[in-house]
Amino acid sequence: VIGQPAKSKRPKEPGENKIKPVNKKVKPKNAKMKERESVDSSLKSQSILTQVMDKGHFQKLAATLSLAAGQSIELRCKGSNVTWSYPSYLDTFKDSRLSIKQLDRHSQLILANSTAADTGEYSCWLQLCNGNKCKKDETKTGSTYIFFTDKEELFVPTPSYFEIVYLNPDKPAVIPCRVTTPSAKVTLHREFPAEEIETDGTDIFYDAKKGFVFQHPTSDHKGIVYCKAESQGAPQISIKYHLLYVEVPKGPPSTTIAVSSGRAGLSDGVHVVCTVLGEPDVDVSFRWQYPGQESGRPVIIQNFWRLINRGIGHTTRISKSVLLVEDFEDTDVGNYVCIAQNLQGETTVATKVELK
């Protein structure tokens, strides 16, 4: 009798709820009600993601899951038109260990021979399509963050040995030294002067799924840093991160335009350059309007960008678009218009080329 309560508290194995207990009187009614309520609430959330266990059992996934590296995993998402998201490097290297199949009523994701590098977010959602236009069904999604633990690799491996992190004064910055073992103790260190950077849990804190987060970056944070992790063994060091402070005005692109010559002779070569100065991690796109466009006049357009250092720790991105007319004709006389666009808006600049 004394041992009975302890026995009833034994953790349940996956799929055990399907087996009816022999003695129904032992299980209190209020516990049954609570179980039913939790099932109802999980149905309301419409999580469509499950893990396939041994012997055909299925398990709904929690927000995080820890598996030993080397294991294979099979995930299923209910629905006939499912889209998946997973660590991007699996796509970058076209990894053959990853297999996704869409079947009649569900989509199947299998990852074989997992490694520490596979640690990350795995999610799926239903697509609602009307003709060629599709959008995400926000009511039917599933997501879990999987840690593939490896004692030899406490940090999630990256393809590089050195990364640049931009510190913007108006948005949080993340030093992405993620771990494969959620219980690992992680600290942040400055290379010079050699010291540990204090984390207060509010302004600077560690998130095992992201890394160290600087809520309000300042120029004082710039420099070279690394992370150190400890978990039942010798500490391990991450790659190095170069923190660069960025101070570029927000808004549409700051754009200028220049032409090799405002007056060109027949058969001359003319090039028009559109230049944007902006934040290092903000992409800029270019569009052109030019005199021979409607008649199908051939021109060559090249786009490129690079980073420049403007003083200690201040970095700017220069984006350029060059329009080249190789053999100037009468039809090329007129206005050359460049439209530069970023997330904040677009800027239009123009210049004129005349005939000599």
VOGU-3710 file (C-alpha; in Angstrom, 3 decimals, decimal comma):
1> vigqpakskr> 0,000/0,000/0,000  2,848/2,358/0,880  4,479/1,836/-2,525  1,261/2,392/-4,506  1,458/6,220/-4,914  5,066/6,029/-6,128  4,035/3,393/-8,662  1,253/5,574/-10,082  3,742/8,446/-10,597  6,059/6,387/-12,853
11> pkepgenkik> 6,852/8,374/-16,051  4,868/7,198/-19,041  6,577/5,677/-22,035  5,663/6,942/-25,552  2,395/5,384/-26,699  1,527/4,106/-23,204  -1,727/6,085/-23,128  -3,075/3,665/-25,726  -2,960/0,782/-23,201  -5,916/0,713/-20,822
21> pvnkkvkpkn> -4,957/0,201/-17,156  -6,103/-3,109/-15,625  -7,452/-1,522/-12,455  -9,507/1,536/-13,434  -10,294/2,432/-9,812  -6,634/3,224/-9,086  -6,672/6,157/-11,526  -8,464/9,198/-10,015  -11,237/10,742/-12,104  -9,883/14,289/-11,835
31> akmkeresvd> -6,584/13,121/-13,394  -8,559/11,736/-16,323  -10,301/15,086/-16,745  -6,956/16,938/-16,736  -5,590/14,575/-19,363  -8,624/15,185/-21,561  -8,258/18,967/-21,161  -4,586/18,849/-22,186  -5,492/16,822/-25,281  -8,198/19,350/-26,179
41> sslksqsilt> -5,810/22,295/-25,777  -3,184/20,599/-27,970  -5,813/20,070/-30,666  -6,673/23,781/-30,591  -3,042/24,668/-31,322  -3,298/22,538/-34,516  0,309/21,312/-34,303  0,669/19,045/-37,333  4,216/17,859/-36,560  4,964/14,443/-35,024
51> qvmdkghfqk> 7,991/12,231/-34,576  7,829/8,610/-35,768  8,980/6,340/-32,942  9,721/2,605/-32,862  7,008/0,096/-33,797  4,890/2,698/-35,606  4,193/4,892/-32,570  3,940/8,652/-32,989  4,915/11,369/-30,535  3,887/15,024/-30,553
61> laatlslaag> 6,965/17,182/-30,302  7,741/19,673/-27,553  9,440/23,029/-28,225  12,846/21,349/-27,885  14,163/17,832/-28,376  17,588/16,369/-27,513  18,986/13,411/-29,462  22,465/11,905/-29,552  24,389/12,699/-32,751  24,483/9,665/-35,028
71> qsielrckgs> 20,794/8,861/-34,605  18,371/9,106/-37,493  15,057/10,889/-37,099  11,762/10,751/-38,978  9,263/13,614/-38,730  5,770/13,729/-40,189  3,534/16,663/-41,006  -0,175/16,146/-41,647  -1,527/17,571/-44,887  -1,445/17,208/-48,646
81> nvtwsypsyl> 0,581/20,384/-49,379  3,314/20,769/-46,748  6,367/23,056/-46,708  9,396/22,382/-44,483  12,049/24,573/-42,914  15,316/23,178/-41,502  18,963/24,279/-40,971  19,959/26,072/-44,181  23,331/24,383/-44,574  21,550/21,096/-45,408
91> dtfkdsrlsi> 20,375/22,843/-48,591  23,647/24,660/-49,204  25,555/21,397/-49,410  22,633/19,431/-50,950  23,020/16,853/-48,199  21,962/13,359/-49,296  21,209/12,413/-45,664  18,064/14,550/-45,865  15,001/13,124/-47,595  11,567/14,777/-47,929
101> kqldrhsqli> 8,557/13,024/-49,493  5,007/14,313/-49,912  2,493/11,466/-49,608  -1,310/11,581/-49,853  -2,124/12,682/-46,303  1,244/13,688/-44,858  4,757/14,804/-45,660  7,748/12,850/-44,386  11,171/14,262/-43,437  13,972/11,782/-42,718
111> lanstaadtg> 17,420/12,820/-41,555  19,880/9,916/-41,439  23,150/9,686/-39,496  22,684/13,029/-37,750  25,646/15,203/-36,758  26,138/18,081/-34,332  25,891/20,469/-37,309  22,234/19,425/-37,840  21,235/21,149/-34,570  18,541/23,757/-35,230
121> eyscwlqlcn> 14,903/24,561/-35,923  12,751/22,051/-37,829  9,289/23,285/-38,761  6,491/22,668/-41,223  3,237/24,294/-42,274  0,340/23,792/-44,658  0,218/25,834/-47,842  -3,108/27,360/-48,889  -3,083/27,771/-52,659  -5,392/29,678/-54,990
131> gnkckkdetk> -4,184/29,100/-58,541  -0,471/29,972/-58,633  -0,573/32,013/-55,408  0,179/30,189/-52,160  0,353/31,396/-48,582  1,154/29,871/-45,195  -1,775/28,541/-43,138  -0,953/30,102/-39,750  -3,430/27,806/-37,945  -1,731/24,580/-39,042
141> tgstyifftd> 1,965/24,635/-38,258  4,474/22,620/-36,260  7,936/23,447/-34,958  10,648/21,980/-32,740  14,283/22,818/-32,042  16,461/19,688/-32,096  19,773/19,477/-30,225  21,998/16,735/-31,696  24,332/16,331/-28,726  27,976/15,455/-29,243
151> keelfvptps> 30,635/15,513/-26,492  33,310/16,206/-29,108  31,368/19,140/-30,591  29,786/21,294/-27,885  29,357/24,160/-30,373  27,325/23,723/-33,554  30,022/23,510/-36,290  30,199/26,276/-38,913  31,858/26,276/-42,357  34,156/29,192/-41,417
161> yfeivylnpd> 36,703/29,840/-38,672  35,884/33,537/-38,384  32,608/35,467/-38,654  31,670/39,138/-38,780  28,803/40,357/-36,580  27,425/43,842/-37,237  26,394/45,943/-34,255  23,555/48,304/-35,146  22,578/50,820/-32,439  18,848/50,359/-33,053
171> kpavipcrvt> 18,493/46,551/-33,130  19,760/43,534/-31,142  22,936/41,771/-32,293  23,505/38,007/-31,991  26,837/36,219/-31,616  25,689/32,834/-32,997  27,759/30,421/-30,874  24,963/27,854/-30,458  25,520/24,675/-28,453  24,578/21,058/-29,149
181> tpsakvtlhr> 23,999/20,327/-25,443  21,368/22,636/-23,877  22,751/22,105/-20,357  26,261/23,315/-21,301  27,558/26,351/-19,420  28,573/29,028/-21,936  30,610/32,189/-21,311  31,651/35,059/-23,607  35,243/36,290/-23,806  37,055/39,234/-25,375
191> efpaeeietd> 40,335/38,407/-27,106  42,054/41,738/-26,358  42,225/42,769/-23,634  41,771/39,133/-22,523  38,708/39,109/-20,259  35,318/37,494/-19,735  32,402/39,707/-20,751  29,797/39,919/-18,012  26,264/38,894/-18,961  23,514/40,415/-16,822
201> gtdifydakk> 20,664/38,312/-18,219  18,863/41,379/-19,568  21,077/43,609/-21,713  23,424/40,741/-22,609  22,145/37,166/-22,240  22,672/33,672/-23,638  20,048/31,734/-25,594  21,028/28,121/-26,435  19,001/28,353/-29,693  20,609/31,637/-30,856
211> gfvfqhptsd> 23,819/32,464/-28,989  24,725/35,593/-27,027  22,253/38,435/-27,575  23,218/42,111/-27,176  19,933/43,949/-26,748  21,426/47,460/-27,125  24,763/47,286/-28,972  27,199/50,200/-28,597  30,626/51,006/-30,027  32,115/49,802/-26,697
221> hkgivyckae> 31,153/46,230/-27,662  33,248/46,159/-30,866  36,300/43,908/-31,070  37,108/40,206/-31,422  35,312/37,757/-29,113  34,819/34,007/-28,708  32,606/31,705/-26,627  33,647/28,974/-24,188  31,441/25,979/-23,308  31,736/23,409/-20,514
231> sqgapqisik> 29,777/20,189/-20,073  31,175/17,205/-18,158  34,668/17,474/-19,542  37,317/19,821/-20,864  36,029/23,247/-21,962  35,728/23,936/-25,697  36,282/27,195/-27,586  34,086/28,492/-30,432  35,268/30,190/-33,611  36,144/33,899/-33,359
241> yhllyvevpk> 33,635/36,668/-34,056  34,650/40,143/-35,204  32,121/42,659/-33,858  31,911/45,755/-36,087  29,940/48,803/-35,022  27,792/50,278/-37,788  26,316/53,753/-37,890  24,498/54,456/-41,129  21,347/56,604/-41,345  18,144/54,592/-41,817
251> gppsttiavs> 15,922/55,166/-44,792  15,885/54,758/-48,578  19,272/54,242/-50,280  21,752/57,134/-50,281  22,353/57,126/-54,041  24,595/58,978/-56,511  24,977/58,648/-60,283  27,933/59,449/-62,510  28,625/59,083/-66,241  31,998/58,621/-67,948
261> sgraglsdgv> 31,187/61,561/-70,239  28,131/63,804/-70,619  28,870/64,168/-74,330  29,663/61,103/-76,448  30,618/60,633/-80,087  29,219/57,965/-82,380  30,762/54,511/-81,687  32,089/55,682/-78,311  31,784/53,518/-75,226  29,785/55,086/-72,398
271> hvvctvlgep> 29,289/53,782/-68,875  26,932/55,110/-66,205  27,585/54,209/-62,565  24,927/54,177/-59,821  26,416/54,025/-56,284  24,776/53,407/-52,892  26,356/53,752/-49,424  24,514/51,781/-46,753  24,473/49,260/-43,937  26,725/46,214/-44,410
281> dvdvsfrwqy> 23,926/43,650/-44,070  21,212/45,462/-46,086  20,767/44,342/-49,699  20,186/46,903/-52,450  18,523/46,183/-55,802  18,840/48,337/-58,937  16,578/49,087/-61,916  17,473/51,149/-64,984  15,584/53,246/-67,517  17,539/54,377/-70,598
291> pgqesgrpvi> 16,787/55,889/-74,040  17,086/52,732/-76,193  15,183/50,485/-73,764  11,865/50,308/-75,618  13,526/49,586/-78,964  15,491/46,693/-77,401  18,886/48,418/-77,577  21,465/46,018/-76,079  23,335/47,280/-73,021  25,469/45,519/-70,406
301> iqnfwrlinr> 24,491/45,899/-66,718  26,718/44,655/-63,893  25,950/44,798/-60,146  28,423/44,266/-57,296  29,158/45,355/-53,731  31,994/45,445/-51,189  32,621/46,506/-47,587  34,846/49,426/-46,656  36,191/50,436/-43,257  35,439/54,080/-42,455
311> gighttrisk> 37,407/54,711/-39,300  37,889/52,459/-36,277  35,141/49,838/-36,149  32,816/51,673/-38,588  31,942/49,649/-41,679  29,888/50,661/-44,723  28,684/48,704/-47,735  29,190/50,170/-51,194  26,755/48,782/-53,772  27,202/49,670/-57,445
321> svllvedfed> 25,339/49,107/-60,680  27,156/49,888/-63,944  25,308/50,326/-67,257  27,577/50,099/-70,319  26,742/51,225/-73,847  29,483/49,741/-76,029  28,759/51,463/-79,351  27,038/54,836/-78,864  24,328/55,732/-81,408  21,737/58,498/-81,945
331> tdvgnyvcia> 19,137/56,371/-80,139  21,305/56,397/-76,979  21,016/60,162/-76,491  18,889/61,155/-73,501  18,299/60,503/-69,801  19,736/57,526/-67,894  17,695/56,830/-64,759  18,775/54,562/-61,888  16,287/53,388/-59,229  17,941/51,931/-56,103
341> qnlqgettva> 15,757/50,104/-53,594  16,172/48,677/-50,074  13,688/47,604/-47,365  13,073/51,252/-46,359  12,183/52,510/-49,833  13,703/53,601/-53,127  15,720/56,521/-54,498  15,756/57,692/-58,124  18,723/59,530/-59,670  19,335/60,536/-63,279
351> tkvelk> 21,982/61,895/-65,640  21,943/62,989/-69,283  24,173/61,961/-72,183  24,261/64,125/-75,345  25,863/63,689/-78,768  29,124/65,537/-79,467
//
